[in-house]
Amino acid sequence: MIRKLIMFFFYLFNVSVFSQNIETVDEWEKKFLKNWDKEYSIAYVQSTSGDSWKFYNLAYSIDANNAMFQATGKTIYLDRALLYINNIQKSAIVSAKIKKSQFKDNYLGWPNHTAPSLGDDGKEYPLFESYCWRYITSLLYIIKKSPAIYSNKKYKSQFDSILAFTEKNIFDKWYSRGENNIYRSNVHMSSHWARISMDLYLITSKAKYKKVTDFFIDKFKNQIIVNPKNKNAISWKASWKEGKAQDVGHGNAVVSTVIDMYEKKTAFNNMDIDNLIITFDKVIWKSSYEFAERFDGSGNGSGWFTDGLIKLGRYSRALQRRLEKHDKGRSTQFYGNCALNSRILLAGKPVYPN
């Protein structure tokens, strides 16, 4: 009888341990590389388009290569991200020469030509630029934290150029055109600027950037409520004002910002991350075929979690195992971030070459 009990508990132990095995960085990299050429064929055209709406979508490819560089330390991924970013900068033109610009000033920027709801209106939009630029400043931070990269003349010159462009033609430009371009009415739109500002502050120590980040942190913390579907989960409204709960599609960006702030020790703690994991794992991701549309568990969603929620896998092996089987949103961004999740779960930290 005792022997049977011992064998039973030994079986449970092995099931528990081996069920937590996760795919390695190398396994995720192979999947990433199978899609890398396809990504390039689309993203390169986006990066050279001079169309701000195409930069909005290019954000995912930049994040994908950032993540894979952090997962592996291989500069081929860093070079790919920098190629896209340098192309964006090269395509910028003076606002005064943008025919339909609302501003006609001396900052550099890009018109919109293809946004689905706007058509070819030729105007400048802070949302399209900030949506992409949050991952550009993330890469600047990664470079600054990587001694071997930051001290390399090839990369340092690109870092300096992108940083100078960002400070003048992204942050200063939109702030000077009206603070409402930075302090947005919707939570996810504000989160882009909070993240950009956080990275700029960590790189430059300039107080004007910290002000924007602190505004978002304070306001967002006051926006969080207990989730009606699970007392250990959370939810928040999509707008700073009254309205519906945050939708998953746009809330992905908010989660990505929270994770970035947590990892950079700017704000949020282990409990906040645990609450987000429960929200994702129990409320939003109801089953392998059933997903919520909103963070309060309401509506029917698509199961597209790639831009932010999948990054929670780096704090939970069980969640990472679920992601390994998830068949929606599989792109280089999905594979790159799952590789980074694996790197952090197995090694405890991302790569910062030294």
Legacy VTK file of the C-alpha trace (Angstrom):
# vtk DataFile Version 3.0
C-alpha trace
ASCII
DATASET POLYDATA
POINTS 354 float
0.000 0.000 0.000
2.787 2.400 0.979
4.664 1.517 -2.195
1.588 2.290 -4.277
1.204 5.679 -2.574
4.862 6.504 -3.213
4.509 5.556 -6.882
1.320 7.622 -7.141
2.941 10.763 -5.736
6.009 10.156 -7.901
3.697 10.047 -10.920
1.977 13.294 -9.893
5.361 14.956 -9.381
6.553 13.953 -12.831
3.320 15.079 -14.497
3.577 18.403 -12.695
7.238 18.960 -13.574
7.191 17.824 -17.173
3.912 19.588 -17.932
5.764 22.791 -17.172
8.492 22.149 -19.755
8.490 24.936 -22.311
9.802 25.338 -25.830
13.324 26.735 -25.986
14.513 29.976 -27.538
16.039 27.951 -30.401
12.694 26.308 -31.153
10.937 29.682 -31.263
13.724 31.164 -33.386
13.225 28.465 -36.024
9.546 29.407 -36.278
10.484 33.078 -36.404
12.949 32.558 -39.249
10.398 30.655 -41.330
8.341 33.871 -41.365
11.184 36.408 -41.463
11.397 36.765 -45.251
7.652 37.278 -45.519
7.824 39.912 -42.781
10.609 41.720 -44.646
8.690 41.769 -47.933
5.863 43.644 -46.218
7.681 45.659 -43.554
10.385 47.038 -45.833
7.741 48.539 -48.127
5.938 49.966 -45.098
9.152 51.514 -43.779
9.928 53.311 -47.048
6.353 54.376 -47.808
6.316 57.809 -46.158
2.769 56.889 -45.063
2.159 57.267 -41.319
-0.632 54.675 -41.328
1.786 52.074 -42.676
4.138 52.917 -39.800
1.300 52.072 -37.399
1.328 48.520 -38.761
5.129 48.446 -39.000
5.220 48.666 -35.194
4.648 44.919 -34.939
7.687 44.057 -37.050
9.943 46.392 -35.063
8.755 44.829 -31.810
9.282 41.357 -33.289
12.939 42.018 -34.080
13.530 43.861 -30.810
12.237 40.816 -28.941
14.289 38.334 -30.941
17.424 40.400 -30.390
16.696 40.398 -26.647
16.051 36.649 -26.737
19.216 35.692 -28.638
21.653 38.610 -28.595
22.121 38.169 -32.352
22.701 41.468 -34.153
20.956 40.340 -37.339
17.684 41.115 -35.577
18.954 44.429 -34.251
20.079 45.357 -37.770
16.683 44.488 -39.217
14.859 46.699 -36.691
17.308 49.558 -37.289
16.869 49.234 -41.053
13.134 49.810 -40.702
13.654 52.739 -38.326
16.278 54.424 -40.503
13.961 54.075 -43.504
11.169 55.775 -41.590
13.435 58.703 -40.735
14.693 59.050 -44.303
11.129 59.295 -45.590
10.215 62.218 -43.303
9.503 65.603 -44.869
9.024 69.088 -43.479
5.442 69.629 -42.360
5.275 72.912 -44.285
5.726 70.887 -47.491
2.994 68.343 -46.676
0.170 69.599 -48.891
-2.756 68.790 -46.599
-1.019 69.122 -43.232
-3.025 70.796 -40.470
0.149 72.314 -39.015
2.494 73.554 -41.761
5.401 74.039 -39.350
9.102 73.186 -39.572
9.029 69.784 -37.870
9.597 66.617 -39.867
6.741 64.182 -40.294
4.576 62.100 -42.591
1.050 62.339 -43.992
-1.525 59.575 -43.811
-2.482 58.024 -47.131
-4.150 54.689 -46.378
-5.854 54.568 -42.945
-9.099 52.614 -43.510
-11.409 55.119 -41.809
-9.694 58.212 -43.255
-8.575 57.347 -46.759
-5.911 59.473 -48.397
-6.565 62.632 -46.374
-2.881 63.663 -46.284
-3.007 64.823 -42.647
-0.598 64.220 -39.770
-1.708 62.066 -36.826
-0.030 61.658 -33.414
-1.627 58.225 -32.909
-0.051 56.640 -35.969
3.405 57.936 -35.077
3.254 57.136 -31.351
1.918 53.629 -31.970
5.072 52.817 -33.900
7.512 54.958 -31.928
6.948 53.206 -28.578
8.935 50.289 -29.988
11.569 52.582 -31.451
12.333 54.123 -28.059
12.291 50.606 -26.595
15.125 49.724 -28.958
17.025 52.871 -27.988
16.782 51.761 -24.352
17.970 48.243 -25.243
20.988 49.673 -27.077
21.815 51.996 -24.172
21.703 49.020 -21.787
23.977 46.886 -23.998
27.616 47.973 -23.477
29.004 46.067 -26.472
26.399 47.593 -28.781
26.405 51.115 -27.345
30.210 51.355 -27.553
30.246 50.164 -31.172
30.583 53.167 -33.527
28.244 51.624 -36.084
25.408 51.371 -33.574
26.226 54.444 -31.498
25.900 56.729 -34.526
22.483 55.269 -35.326
21.443 55.548 -31.683
22.417 59.242 -31.595
20.602 60.000 -34.838
17.376 58.231 -33.842
17.389 59.755 -30.357
17.861 63.314 -31.684
15.122 62.783 -34.264
12.780 61.359 -31.624
13.256 64.178 -29.157
12.671 66.901 -31.744
10.371 65.436 -34.385
8.239 63.135 -32.253
7.980 64.396 -28.676
8.672 68.129 -29.059
6.661 68.293 -32.273
3.445 66.874 -30.866
3.798 68.582 -27.496
4.274 71.986 -29.158
1.212 71.408 -31.322
-0.953 71.014 -28.221
-0.679 68.994 -25.000
-3.818 67.095 -25.985
-1.670 65.324 -28.576
0.320 63.756 -25.709
-2.296 63.554 -22.941
-4.865 61.563 -24.892
-8.532 60.918 -24.064
-8.255 57.127 -24.379
-6.157 54.954 -22.087
-4.388 52.981 -24.802
-3.445 56.138 -26.721
-2.029 57.691 -23.556
-0.061 54.509 -22.876
1.941 54.959 -26.104
3.187 58.368 -25.030
3.808 57.198 -21.464
6.064 54.480 -22.784
7.917 56.753 -25.217
8.400 59.319 -22.470
9.594 56.712 -19.977
12.317 55.504 -22.332
13.395 59.052 -23.141
13.572 59.880 -19.446
15.602 56.759 -18.636
18.002 57.617 -21.464
18.287 61.405 -20.982
17.067 62.099 -17.392
15.050 65.090 -18.668
12.178 65.929 -16.330
9.746 66.844 -19.115
9.530 63.190 -20.084
8.982 61.928 -16.546
6.026 64.286 -16.200
4.156 62.525 -19.002
4.943 59.053 -17.667
3.897 59.929 -14.108
0.622 61.391 -15.395
-0.283 58.093 -17.040
0.775 55.954 -14.070
-1.263 57.936 -11.540
-4.324 58.153 -13.740
-4.234 54.521 -14.813
-3.877 53.196 -11.258
-7.000 55.153 -10.309
-8.802 53.684 -13.323
-8.262 50.039 -12.316
-11.181 48.163 -10.718
-11.795 44.607 -9.515
-12.939 42.470 -12.411
-16.639 41.521 -12.157
-15.814 37.984 -13.380
-12.967 37.229 -10.978
-12.020 39.017 -7.752
-8.309 38.414 -8.414
-8.495 39.899 -11.919
-8.745 43.547 -12.993
-10.446 45.730 -15.569
-10.517 49.393 -16.600
-12.462 51.648 -18.932
-11.191 52.286 -22.448
-11.645 56.044 -21.970
-10.528 58.143 -19.006
-14.182 59.176 -18.828
-17.266 56.991 -18.452
-17.748 54.229 -20.980
-17.253 50.562 -21.748
-14.515 48.369 -20.336
-11.241 48.283 -22.237
-11.392 46.149 -25.371
-8.741 43.468 -25.776
-7.504 44.725 -29.154
-6.474 48.148 -27.871
-5.863 46.962 -24.298
-2.980 44.854 -25.602
-0.981 48.081 -25.888
-1.803 49.073 -22.309
-0.640 45.686 -21.011
2.560 45.996 -23.036
3.232 49.378 -21.414
2.516 48.073 -17.906
4.925 45.169 -18.482
7.594 47.531 -19.800
7.209 49.831 -16.805
7.354 46.873 -14.424
10.512 45.495 -16.010
12.192 48.901 -16.014
11.184 49.425 -12.366
9.271 52.595 -13.205
5.910 51.443 -11.806
3.757 48.419 -10.953
4.682 45.347 -8.903
4.416 41.563 -8.779
0.794 41.707 -7.652
-0.132 43.892 -10.627
1.457 41.354 -12.978
-0.264 38.452 -11.211
-3.602 40.255 -11.535
-3.019 40.730 -15.273
-2.093 37.065 -15.714
-5.332 35.986 -14.017
-7.287 38.503 -16.117
-5.786 37.093 -19.291
-5.780 33.413 -18.353
-9.162 33.198 -16.625
-11.347 36.058 -17.875
-10.231 36.908 -21.427
-8.950 33.513 -22.605
-11.945 31.419 -21.582
-10.975 28.307 -23.542
-8.995 27.304 -26.619
-11.886 28.468 -28.801
-13.689 31.080 -26.670
-12.363 34.594 -26.013
-13.751 37.743 -24.431
-13.921 40.992 -26.370
-13.274 43.150 -23.298
-11.239 42.983 -20.118
-14.364 42.582 -17.992
-15.060 39.295 -19.759
-17.911 40.604 -21.909
-18.409 40.122 -25.647
-16.891 37.714 -28.131
-13.275 38.341 -29.068
-10.982 37.130 -31.831
-8.221 35.589 -29.710
-5.605 38.030 -31.044
-3.287 38.637 -28.078
0.001 39.287 -29.816
0.876 42.909 -29.114
0.857 42.804 -25.316
-0.948 39.996 -23.551
1.361 37.262 -24.827
4.244 39.038 -23.061
2.704 37.904 -19.758
3.962 34.417 -20.645
7.419 35.417 -19.424
6.122 35.321 -15.828
4.231 32.010 -15.959
5.306 28.686 -17.414
1.728 27.464 -17.407
0.625 30.486 -19.438
3.585 30.072 -21.786
2.496 26.473 -22.358
-0.964 27.720 -23.352
0.597 30.171 -25.779
2.615 27.381 -27.403
-0.681 25.822 -28.498
-2.450 29.061 -29.446
-2.964 29.227 -33.212
-4.176 32.823 -33.633
-2.008 35.855 -34.358
1.043 33.767 -35.246
3.489 36.222 -36.778
7.095 37.227 -36.224
5.864 39.369 -33.328
4.225 36.316 -31.767
7.287 34.109 -32.272
9.766 36.802 -31.239
7.988 37.571 -27.993
7.429 33.914 -27.174
11.178 33.441 -27.686
11.838 36.299 -25.274
9.344 34.816 -22.811
11.273 31.537 -22.997
14.596 33.309 -22.550
13.356 35.050 -19.394
11.697 31.942 -17.968
14.808 29.803 -18.542
17.588 32.326 -17.898
15.869 34.880 -15.670
16.567 37.923 -17.860
16.776 39.149 -21.475
20.091 39.586 -23.298
22.015 42.858 -22.973
25.304 42.220 -24.861
28.377 43.266 -22.889
LINES 1 355
354 0 1 2 3 4 5 6 7 8 9 10 11 12 13 14 15 16 17 18 19 20 21 22 23 24 25 26 27 28 29 30 31 32 33 34 35 36 37 38 39 40 41 42 43 44 45 46 47 48 49 50 51 52 53 54 55 56 57 58 59 60 61 62 63 64 65 66 67 68 69 70 71 72 73 74 75 76 77 78 79 80 81 82 83 84 85 86 87 88 89 90 91 92 93 94 95 96 97 98 99 100 101 102 103 104 105 106 107 108 109 110 111 112 113 114 115 116 117 118 119 120 121 122 123 124 125 126 127 128 129 130 131 132 133 134 135 136 137 138 139 140 141 142 143 144 145 146 147 148 149 150 151 152 153 154 155 156 157 158 159 160 161 162 163 164 165 166 167 168 169 170 171 172 173 174 175 176 177 178 179 180 181 182 183 184 185 186 187 188 189 190 191 192 193 194 195 196 197 198 199 200 201 202 203 204 205 206 207 208 209 210 211 212 213 214 215 216 217 218 219 220 221 222 223 224 225 226 227 228 229 230 231 232 233 234 235 236 237 238 239 240 241 242 243 244 245 246 247 248 249 250 251 252 253 254 255 256 257 258 259 260 261 262 263 264 265 266 267 268 269 270 271 272 273 274 275 276 277 278 279 280 281 282 283 284 285 286 287 288 289 290 291 292 293 294 295 296 297 298 299 300 301 302 303 304 305 306 307 308 309 310 311 312 313 314 315 316 317 318 319 320 321 322 323 324 325 326 327 328 329 330 331 332 333 334 335 336 337 338 339 340 341 342 343 344 345 346 347 348 349 350 351 352 353
